[in-house]
Amino acid sequence: GISLDEETLIDLSQSPYDGLLNMCLDNGGTLGKRQGQEYILSNDLEGHIQGVYSGYQGTVYFVCKGKFYKLLINSAEEIPSEVGLSQINDVSMFMYNSTLYILDGENYCYLDTKENKVKKVIPYNPLITINKKPDGSDTTVNESFNLLGNGFREGFNADGTSTTYHLSYDNLSNEKVSANVNGTIINEGNGLTVDRVKGTVTFSTAPSKSSEPNNVEITAYKVFVGNKELINNCSFAIEFSNRLFISGNKNYPNKYFAGGLSDKNDGSYFPTKYTYQ
């Protein structure tokens, strides 16, 4: 063996830095064999590796030239994607509540392990108000609007006679409106009509009263220009204290957005009130 206090120990200015390429110094200054490398893929992939996530469900996933792959022994399996991932941006992947999410600075996606496919994150529709009267009065603010999506829900207490219900927003977008009335789903065009400019929903038959509060819940949609891009254009995320924090938007480099808690308990809700700078 070699004593660590011998004068013959190799100095950092000497080999192996000057010729012995297969040798290296350990922390004590003694010689050891340098670790080698081995190619893990026998087939060549065009382009550089844009991002890697190791250990999700015991597997390594990576992105190369905008394509999502699962690493196998000496090969890679391309995972189908419903999303056109960036072919040039670095890709960040992270796990939140057992789901693998992908950010490429343009898209916010997740891996659907049941269908073995990369998909866009489906935004959570927050319940923004509760205990409203049909005319829109007596509103109690509940959840904040979701930056990631257009959808929102509102809870009303039916009076048994009113057919027209006033939402909190006018100039609604074109997605179909629906309502849950005493446990029954009623869809636009089949039991209710919508005045999108005014933001009102009119039922063919007045919803009946109920001893249960918020027995009429309406789901509608409104676009706030630029909201989605605040989240979709981010490039990294981190979990802290059971909350998801996302940032790295090149257009807003000093802002980060905190995920909200919802009944889905996933990464699909970013309340407007949780934006920090």
Secondary structure, DSSP 8 states (H G I E B T S, - for coil): ---TT-TTS--TTSTTTTS-TTEEE-TTS-EEE------SBSS--SS-EEEEEEEETTEEEEEETTEEEEEETBEEEEE-BSS---SSS--EEEEETTEEEEE-SS-EEEEETTTTEEEE------EEEEEE-TTS-S-EE-S--BTT-SEEEEEE---SS--EEE-S-SS--SS--EEEETTEEEEETBEEEEETTTTEEEESS-----SSSS-EEEEEE---TTHHHHHHT--EEEEETTEEEEE--TTSTT-EEE----TT-SS---BTT-EE-
